[in-house]
C-alpha cells in the first residue's frame, strides 16, 4: 500500500492513503444535503473504528499504526496478536458501537439518518467477507475463509436490501460501494 502522508507520534504511525483524501475531497466538493450525509457517514465510521481501538486499549494492546483510507481505518497486524476471545471482542467492538449508537438514538426518539447509518455500518461489517469484521471474525474462529454458500447468502441479503431501497426511491451510495467490494472479493 502506498501512503500519501505518514507521521510518527511517539510509537504510533499515522498513515493516510490516496483513497482517504479522495473521499475527503468528495465531501468537500459536494454541497447541501449530500455533504451533510457524507459527513454523517464519516462521523459514524469514525465512531465504529474508535470502538475497535478502545477495545484494543482495554486489553492493553497498543496499535503500531493506524492507516486512514477511503473505507475507514485499518489497524496494524499486531492489533490481533492476542488470544482468540480478545480478537473476537476487538473485531466485534466496532459493530457493537454501531448497534448501541443506533439503539440509543432510536430510544431517544431520533429515528433519522444517524440511526440508519449506524445500523447499516453494523450489519454490513458483520457480513462474511474478508475485508469486513464478520469475515475476519469467521476466519479467526474457524481457521478458514467463509464458504461460497455463505457469501452467496450475504449477497442475496444485500440484493433484497437494494430492492427494497429501490422501491422506496433510492439506493444508498454505501450499498453500491459495498456491492463492488464484495464482487471484487470473489
Secondary structure by P-SEA (a helix, b strand, c coil): ccccbbbbcccbbbbbcaaaaaaaaaaaacccaaaaaaaaaaaaaaaaaaaaaaaaaaacccccbbbbcccccccccccccccaaaaaaaaaaaaaaaaaaaaaaaaaccccaaaaaaaaaaaaaaccccccaaaaaaaaaccccccaaaaaaaaaaaaaaaaaaaaaccccaaaaaaaaaaaaac
